[in-house]
Amino acid sequence: MSNVCAITHKKCTVGNNVSHANNRTKRTFKPNLHTKRFKRANGTTIKLTVSAKGLRIIDKIGIDEALKRSAQDH
């Protein structure tokens, strides 16, 4: 499974773990991704990996409009 959201294009970022002694070690921050099936307006189903933010966008504007905006943005 890819670590990229199909709607928002969020992906892993890099940061630091910081201990109480202020020692810093590199770590990755992963997006909150879920694999979901969606039914499009024409009746077909698609399976997407979307973040929690992407799910909220799909709930608000619908899967077809979300995919159209996602393609325009990137």
Biopython code that builds the backbone (N, CA, C, O; Angstrom):
import numpy as np
from Bio.PDB.StructureBuilder import StructureBuilder

atoms = [
    (1, "MET", "N", (0.840, -1.179, 0.000)),
    (1, "MET", "CA", (0.000, 0.000, 0.000)),
    (1, "MET", "C", (0.885, 1.242, 0.000)),
    (1, "MET", "O", (1.806, 1.366, 0.807)),
    (2, "SER", "N", (0.594, 2.142, -0.904)),
    (2, "SER", "CA", (1.354, 3.370, -1.013)),
    (2, "SER", "C", (1.003, 4.301, 0.144)),
    (2, "SER", "O", (-0.137, 4.319, 0.608)),
    (3, "ASN", "N", (1.970, 5.062, 0.600)),
    (3, "ASN", "CA", (1.733, 5.999, 1.693)),
    (3, "ASN", "C", (1.392, 7.385, 1.168)),
    (3, "ASN", "O", (1.915, 8.383, 1.663)),
    (4, "VAL", "N", (0.509, 7.455, 0.159)),
    (4, "VAL", "CA", (0.073, 8.725, -0.417)),
    (4, "VAL", "C", (-1.446, 8.703, -0.533)),
    (4, "VAL", "O", (-2.026, 7.721, -0.995)),
    (5, "CYS", "N", (-2.083, 9.784, -0.114)),
    (5, "CYS", "CA", (-3.537, 9.902, -0.216)),
    (5, "CYS", "C", (-3.922, 10.209, -1.661)),
    (5, "CYS", "O", (-3.279, 11.030, -2.315)),
    (6, "ALA", "N", (-4.966, 9.555, -2.157)),
    (6, "ALA", "CA", (-5.411, 9.756, -3.537)),
    (6, "ALA", "C", (-6.124, 11.091, -3.723)),
    (6, "ALA", "O", (-6.214, 11.573, -4.852)),
    (7, "ILE", "N", (-6.628, 11.699, -2.669)),
    (7, "ILE", "CA", (-7.386, 12.947, -2.780)),
    (7, "ILE", "C", (-6.529, 14.158, -2.419)),
    (7, "ILE", "O", (-6.457, 15.112, -3.193)),
    (8, "THR", "N", (-5.885, 14.132, -1.264)),
    (8, "THR", "CA", (-5.122, 15.295, -0.797)),
    (8, "THR", "C", (-3.645, 15.220, -1.152)),
    (8, "THR", "O", (-2.928, 16.209, -1.007)),
    (9, "HIS", "N", (-3.182, 14.073, -1.609)),
    (9, "HIS", "CA", (-1.776, 13.825, -1.961)),
    (9, "HIS", "C", (-0.840, 14.023, -0.769)),
    (9, "HIS", "O", (0.321, 14.393, -0.942)),
    (10, "LYS", "N", (-1.348, 13.775, 0.441)),
    (10, "LYS", "CA", (-0.491, 13.801, 1.622)),
    (10, "LYS", "C", (0.418, 12.586, 1.591)),
    (10, "LYS", "O", (0.009, 11.516, 1.142)),
    (11, "LYS", "N", (1.660, 12.742, 2.069)),
    (11, "LYS", "CA", (2.591, 11.620, 2.125)),
    (11, "LYS", "C", (3.450, 11.729, 3.375)),
    (11, "LYS", "O", (3.295, 12.662, 4.162)),
    (12, "CYS", "N", (4.350, 10.780, 3.556)),
    (12, "CYS", "CA", (5.201, 10.754, 4.739)),
    (12, "CYS", "C", (6.089, 11.992, 4.781)),
    (12, "CYS", "O", (6.593, 12.452, 3.756)),
    (13, "THR", "N", (6.267, 12.520, 5.988)),
    (13, "THR", "CA", (7.207, 13.613, 6.194)),
    (13, "THR", "C", (8.218, 13.177, 7.235)),
    (13, "THR", "O", (8.005, 12.196, 7.948)),
    (14, "VAL", "N", (9.316, 13.907, 7.321)),
    (14, "VAL", "CA", (10.408, 13.543, 8.215)),
    (14, "VAL", "C", (10.515, 14.592, 9.311)),
    (14, "VAL", "O", (10.383, 15.790, 9.060)),
    (15, "GLY", "N", (10.756, 14.122, 10.535)),
    (15, "GLY", "CA", (10.937, 15.012, 11.669)),
    (15, "GLY", "C", (11.865, 14.377, 12.678)),
    (15, "GLY", "O", (12.640, 13.481, 12.341)),
    (16, "ASN", "N", (11.791, 14.835, 13.909)),
    (16, "ASN", "CA", (12.675, 14.343, 14.958)),
    (16, "ASN", "C", (11.878, 13.803, 16.135)),
    (16, "ASN", "O", (10.843, 14.358, 16.506)),
    (17, "ASN", "N", (12.378, 12.699, 16.727)),
    (17, "ASN", "CA", (11.990, 12.317, 18.075)),
    (17, "ASN", "C", (12.855, 13.142, 19.006)),
    (17, "ASN", "O", (14.058, 13.267, 18.778)),
    (18, "VAL", "N", (12.269, 13.709, 20.051)),
    (18, "VAL", "CA", (13.038, 14.511, 20.996)),
    (18, "VAL", "C", (12.838, 13.919, 22.382)),
    (18, "VAL", "O", (11.715, 13.864, 22.882)),
    (19, "SER", "N", (13.931, 13.475, 23.003)),
    (19, "SER", "CA", (13.857, 12.876, 24.332)),
    (19, "SER", "C", (13.870, 13.966, 25.404)),
    (19, "SER", "O", (14.013, 15.149, 25.098)),
    (20, "HIS", "N", (13.720, 13.554, 26.661)),
    (20, "HIS", "CA", (13.778, 14.510, 27.769)),
    (20, "HIS", "C", (15.146, 15.160, 27.864)),
    (20, "HIS", "O", (15.267, 16.295, 28.324)),
    (21, "ALA", "N", (16.184, 14.441, 27.427)),
    (21, "ALA", "CA", (17.537, 14.995, 27.435)),
    (21, "ALA", "C", (17.804, 15.833, 26.183)),
    (21, "ALA", "O", (18.931, 16.274, 25.954)),
    (22, "ASN", "N", (16.760, 16.052, 25.372)),
    (22, "ASN", "CA", (16.833, 16.847, 24.149)),
    (22, "ASN", "C", (17.709, 16.210, 23.076)),
    (22, "ASN", "O", (18.244, 16.903, 22.211)),
    (23, "ASN", "N", (17.855, 14.872, 23.136)),
    (23, "ASN", "CA", (18.530, 14.168, 22.046)),
    (23, "ASN", "C", (17.540, 14.047, 20.894)),
    (23, "ASN", "O", (16.352, 13.803, 21.105)),
    (24, "ARG", "N", (18.039, 14.221, 19.684)),
    (24, "ARG", "CA", (17.164, 14.198, 18.514)),
    (24, "ARG", "C", (17.554, 13.067, 17.579)),
    (24, "ARG", "O", (18.722, 12.919, 17.220)),
    (25, "THR", "N", (16.570, 12.273, 17.190)),
    (25, "THR", "CA", (16.782, 11.220, 16.203)),
    (25, "THR", "C", (15.702, 11.351, 15.137)),
    (25, "THR", "O", (14.569, 11.739, 15.425)),
    (26, "LYS", "N", (16.066, 11.024, 13.914)),
    (26, "LYS", "CA", (15.132, 11.155, 12.801)),
    (26, "LYS", "C", (14.004, 10.128, 12.905)),
    (26, "LYS", "O", (14.209, 9.011, 13.380)),
    (27, "ARG", "N", (12.811, 10.523, 12.453)),
    (27, "ARG", "CA", (11.669, 9.630, 12.397)),
    (27, "ARG", "C", (10.767, 10.080, 11.254)),
    (27, "ARG", "O", (10.931, 11.179, 10.723)),
    (28, "THR", "N", (9.818, 9.233, 10.878)),
    (28, "THR", "CA", (8.861, 9.605, 9.840)),
    (28, "THR", "C", (7.483, 9.789, 10.458)),
    (28, "THR", "O", (7.102, 9.076, 11.385)),
    (29, "PHE", "N", (6.749, 10.749, 9.933)),
    (29, "PHE", "CA", (5.356, 10.966, 10.298)),
    (29, "PHE", "C", (4.514, 10.457, 9.144)),
    (29, "PHE", "O", (4.614, 10.964, 8.027)),
    (30, "LYS", "N", (3.680, 9.451, 9.412)),
    (30, "LYS", "CA", (2.872, 8.855, 8.362)),
    (30, "LYS", "C", (1.460, 9.437, 8.387)),
    (30, "LYS", "O", (0.924, 9.702, 9.463)),
    (31, "PRO", "N", (0.852, 9.638, 7.220)),
    (31, "PRO", "CA", (-0.530, 10.124, 7.197)),
    (31, "PRO", "C", (-1.499, 9.042, 7.668)),
    (31, "PRO", "O", (-1.189, 7.853, 7.605)),
    (32, "ASN", "N", (-2.656, 9.455, 8.133)),
    (32, "ASN", "CA", (-3.688, 8.546, 8.638)),
    (32, "ASN", "C", (-4.477, 8.009, 7.445)),
    (32, "ASN", "O", (-5.516, 8.563, 7.088)),
    (33, "LEU", "N", (-3.982, 6.924, 6.823)),
    (33, "LEU", "CA", (-4.555, 6.407, 5.586)),
    (33, "LEU", "C", (-5.470, 5.218, 5.822)),
    (33, "LEU", "O", (-5.235, 4.400, 6.711)),
    (34, "HIS", "N", (-6.520, 5.137, 5.008)),
    (34, "HIS", "CA", (-7.461, 4.028, 5.031)),
    (34, "HIS", "C", (-7.759, 3.618, 3.600)),
    (34, "HIS", "O", (-7.832, 4.469, 2.714)),
    (35, "THR", "N", (-7.930, 2.323, 3.366)),
    (35, "THR", "CA", (-8.333, 1.828, 2.055)),
    (35, "THR", "C", (-9.845, 1.638, 2.067)),
    (35, "THR", "O", (-10.377, 0.867, 2.866)),
    (36, "LYS", "N", (-10.526, 2.341, 1.182)),
    (36, "LYS", "CA", (-11.993, 2.325, 1.149)),
    (36, "LYS", "C", (-12.481, 2.096, -0.273)),
    (36, "LYS", "O", (-11.793, 2.413, -1.243)),
    (37, "ARG", "N", (-13.694, 1.534, -0.378)),
    (37, "ARG", "CA", (-14.372, 1.397, -1.668)),
    (37, "ARG", "C", (-15.423, 2.502, -1.767)),
    (37, "ARG", "O", (-16.131, 2.800, -0.805)),
    (38, "PHE", "N", (-15.504, 3.095, -2.945)),
    (38, "PHE", "CA", (-16.480, 4.153, -3.190)),
    (38, "PHE", "C", (-17.276, 3.821, -4.436)),
    (38, "PHE", "O", (-16.743, 3.262, -5.394)),
    (39, "LYS", "N", (-18.554, 4.167, -4.418)),
    (39, "LYS", "CA", (-19.423, 3.947, -5.572)),
    (39, "LYS", "C", (-19.590, 5.272, -6.304)),
    (39, "LYS", "O", (-20.046, 6.260, -5.727)),
    (40, "ARG", "N", (-19.216, 5.281, -7.581)),
    (40, "ARG", "CA", (-19.300, 6.493, -8.382)),
    (40, "ARG", "C", (-20.724, 6.698, -8.892)),
    (40, "ARG", "O", (-21.583, 5.832, -8.726)),
    (41, "ALA", "N", (-20.964, 7.841, -9.508)),
    (41, "ALA", "CA", (-22.306, 8.186, -9.988)),
    (41, "ALA", "C", (-22.761, 7.261, -11.111)),
    (41, "ALA", "O", (-23.958, 7.013, -11.258)),
    (42, "ASN", "N", (-21.816, 6.746, -11.909)),
    (42, "ASN", "CA", (-22.187, 5.863, -13.017)),
    (42, "ASN", "C", (-22.371, 4.412, -12.577)),
    (42, "ASN", "O", (-22.637, 3.550, -13.415)),
    (43, "GLY", "N", (-22.236, 4.121, -11.280)),
    (43, "GLY", "CA", (-22.497, 2.788, -10.752)),
    (43, "GLY", "C", (-21.268, 1.929, -10.534)),
    (43, "GLY", "O", (-21.369, 0.870, -9.915)),
    (44, "THR", "N", (-20.106, 2.350, -11.023)),
    (44, "THR", "CA", (-18.889, 1.567, -10.827)),
    (44, "THR", "C", (-18.322, 1.831, -9.439)),
    (44, "THR", "O", (-18.543, 2.894, -8.859)),
    (45, "THR", "N", (-17.591, 0.855, -8.913)),
    (45, "THR", "CA", (-16.940, 1.034, -7.619)),
    (45, "THR", "C", (-15.440, 1.129, -7.834)),
    (45, "THR", "O", (-14.878, 0.473, -8.711)),
    (46, "ILE", "N", (-14.805, 1.956, -7.020)),
    (46, "ILE", "CA", (-13.351, 2.089, -7.067)),
    (46, "ILE", "C", (-12.820, 1.942, -5.655)),
    (46, "ILE", "O", (-13.517, 2.234, -4.683)),
    (47, "LYS", "N", (-11.587, 1.490, -5.551)),
    (47, "LYS", "CA", (-10.926, 1.288, -4.267)),
    (47, "LYS", "C", (-9.788, 2.296, -4.182)),
    (47, "LYS", "O", (-8.894, 2.303, -5.028)),
    (48, "LEU", "N", (-9.822, 3.147, -3.159)),
    (48, "LEU", "CA", (-8.831, 4.202, -3.014)),
    (48, "LEU", "C", (-8.192, 4.157, -1.640)),
    (48, "LEU", "O", (-8.804, 3.705, -0.672)),
    (49, "THR", "N", (-6.961, 4.628, -1.563)),
    (49, "THR", "CA", (-6.286, 4.852, -0.294)),
    (49, "THR", "C", (-6.399, 6.336, 0.006)),
    (49, "THR", "O", (-5.803, 7.164, -0.684)),
    (50, "VAL", "N", (-7.164, 6.670, 1.037)),
    (50, "VAL", "CA", (-7.413, 8.074, 1.354)),
    (50, "VAL", "C", (-7.095, 8.350, 2.817)),
    (50, "VAL", "O", (-7.190, 7.467, 3.669)),
    (51, "SER", "N", (-6.714, 9.597, 3.090)),
    (51, "SER", "CA", (-6.449, 10.020, 4.459)),
    (51, "SER", "C", (-7.766, 10.379, 5.139)),
    (51, "SER", "O", (-8.811, 10.435, 4.491)),
    (52, "ALA", "N", (-7.714, 10.618, 6.429)),
    (52, "ALA", "CA", (-8.908, 11.004, 7.172)),
    (52, "ALA", "C", (-9.449, 12.329, 6.646)),
    (52, "ALA", "O", (-10.664, 12.508, 6.561)),
    (53, "LYS", "N", (-8.576, 13.248, 6.298)),
    (53, "LYS", "CA", (-8.993, 14.524, 5.700)),
    (53, "LYS", "C", (-9.653, 14.280, 4.345)),
    (53, "LYS", "O", (-10.654, 14.917, 4.015)),
    (54, "GLY", "N", (-9.093, 13.357, 3.559)),
    (54, "GLY", "CA", (-9.672, 13.013, 2.265)),
    (54, "GLY", "C", (-11.071, 12.439, 2.402)),
    (54, "GLY", "O", (-11.940, 12.724, 1.577)),
    (55, "LEU", "N", (-11.302, 11.632, 3.436)),
    (55, "LEU", "CA", (-12.639, 11.084, 3.688)),
    (55, "LEU", "C", (-13.646, 12.193, 3.985)),
    (55, "LEU", "O", (-14.791, 12.134, 3.538)),
    (56, "ARG", "N", (-13.218, 13.196, 4.733)),
    (56, "ARG", "CA", (-14.101, 14.320, 5.047)),
    (56, "ARG", "C", (-14.434, 15.118, 3.789)),
    (56, "ARG", "O", (-15.562, 15.581, 3.621)),
    (57, "ILE", "N", (-13.447, 15.275, 2.908)),
    (57, "ILE", "CA", (-13.683, 15.980, 1.644)),
    (57, "ILE", "C", (-14.687, 15.205, 0.798)),
    (57, "ILE", "O", (-15.602, 15.793, 0.222)),
    (58, "ILE", "N", (-14.515, 13.871, 0.720)),
    (58, "ILE", "CA", (-15.428, 13.039, -0.068)),
    (58, "ILE", "C", (-16.839, 13.098, 0.509)),
    (58, "ILE", "O", (-17.808, 13.160, -0.247)),
    (59, "ASP", "N", (-16.971, 13.081, 1.830)),
    (59, "ASP", "CA", (-18.291, 13.187, 2.457)),
    (59, "ASP", "C", (-18.962, 14.520, 2.118)),
    (59, "ASP", "O", (-20.181, 14.588, 1.963)),
    (60, "LYS", "N", (-18.160, 15.569, 2.006)),
    (60, "LYS", "CA", (-18.706, 16.900, 1.783)),
    (60, "LYS", "C", (-19.104, 17.134, 0.328)),
    (60, "LYS", "O", (-20.196, 17.639, 0.065)),
    (61, "ILE", "N", (-18.222, 16.769, -0.640)),
    (61, "ILE", "CA", (-18.484, 17.132, -2.037)),
    (61, "ILE", "C", (-18.747, 15.943, -2.946)),
    (61, "ILE", "O", (-19.122, 16.133, -4.103)),
    (62, "GLY", "N", (-18.561, 14.720, -2.455)),
    (62, "GLY", "CA", (-18.805, 13.534, -3.277)),
    (62, "GLY", "C", (-17.531, 13.035, -3.934)),
    (62, "GLY", "O", (-16.577, 13.790, -4.117)),
    (63, "ILE", "N", (-17.525, 11.754, -4.287)),
    (63, "ILE", "CA", (-16.322, 11.111, -4.813)),
    (63, "ILE", "C", (-15.952, 11.640, -6.197)),
    (63, "ILE", "O", (-14.773, 11.855, -6.478)),
    (64, "ASP", "N", (-16.944, 11.852, -7.067)),
    (64, "ASP", "CA", (-16.642, 12.294, -8.432)),
    (64, "ASP", "C", (-16.023, 13.691, -8.446)),
    (64, "ASP", "O", (-15.031, 13.927, -9.135)),
    (65, "GLU", "N", (-16.608, 14.610, -7.687)),
    (65, "GLU", "CA", (-16.075, 15.975, -7.627)),
    (65, "GLU", "C", (-14.711, 15.993, -6.943)),
    (65, "GLU", "O", (-13.835, 16.758, -7.345)),
    (66, "ALA", "N", (-14.516, 15.167, -5.920)),
    (66, "ALA", "CA", (-13.231, 15.110, -5.222)),
    (66, "ALA", "C", (-12.126, 14.613, -6.150)),
    (66, "ALA", "O", (-11.019, 15.153, -6.144)),
    (67, "LEU", "N", (-12.422, 13.589, -6.946)),
    (67, "LEU", "CA", (-11.424, 13.083, -7.890)),
    (67, "LEU", "C", (-11.114, 14.111, -8.972)),
    (67, "LEU", "O", (-9.966, 14.240, -9.398)),
    (68, "LYS", "N", (-12.142, 14.849, -9.420)),
    (68, "LYS", "CA", (-11.917, 15.868, -10.443)),
    (68, "LYS", "C", (-11.018, 16.982, -9.909)),
    (68, "LYS", "O", (-10.087, 17.411, -10.592)),
    (69, "ARG", "N", (-11.294, 17.454, -8.685)),
    (69, "ARG", "CA", (-10.470, 18.513, -8.083)),
    (69, "ARG", "C", (-9.058, 18.018, -7.801)),
    (69, "ARG", "O", (-8.094, 18.770, -7.947)),
    (70, "SER", "N", (-8.932, 16.763, -7.400)),
    (70, "SER", "CA", (-7.619, 16.188, -7.118)),
    (70, "SER", "C", (-6.764, 16.138, -8.377)),
    (70, "SER", "O", (-5.565, 16.409, -8.327)),
    (71, "ALA", "N", (-7.377, 15.794, -9.502)),
    (71, "ALA", "CA", (-6.643, 15.736, -10.769)),
    (71, "ALA", "C", (-6.228, 17.131, -11.220)),
    (71, "ALA", "O", (-5.163, 17.286, -11.816)),
    (72, "GLN", "N", (-7.046, 18.151, -10.951)),
    (72, "GLN", "CA", (-6.705, 19.518, -11.337)),
    (72, "GLN", "C", (-5.564, 20.062, -10.492)),
    (72, "GLN", "O", (-4.701, 20.780, -10.998)),
    (73, "ASP", "N", (-5.556, 19.723, -9.198)),
    (73, "ASP", "CA", (-4.543, 20.261, -8.292)),
    (73, "ASP", "C", (-3.164, 19.692, -8.557)),
    (73, "ASP", "O", (-2.163, 20.389, -8.393)),
    (74, "HIS", "N", (-3.100, 18.434, -8.965)),
    (74, "HIS", "CA", (-1.785, 17.815, -9.130)),
    (74, "HIS", "C", (-1.661, 17.219, -10.485)),
    (74, "HIS", "O", (-0.622, 16.649, -10.817)),
]
sb = StructureBuilder()
sb.init_structure("model")
sb.init_model(0)
sb.init_chain("A")
sb.init_seg("    ")
for serial, (resi, resn, name, xyz) in enumerate(atoms, 1):
    if name == "N":
        sb.init_residue(resn, " ", resi, " ")
    sb.init_atom(name, np.array(xyz, "f"), 0.0, 1.0, " ", f" {name:<3s}", serial, name[0])
structure = sb.get_structure()
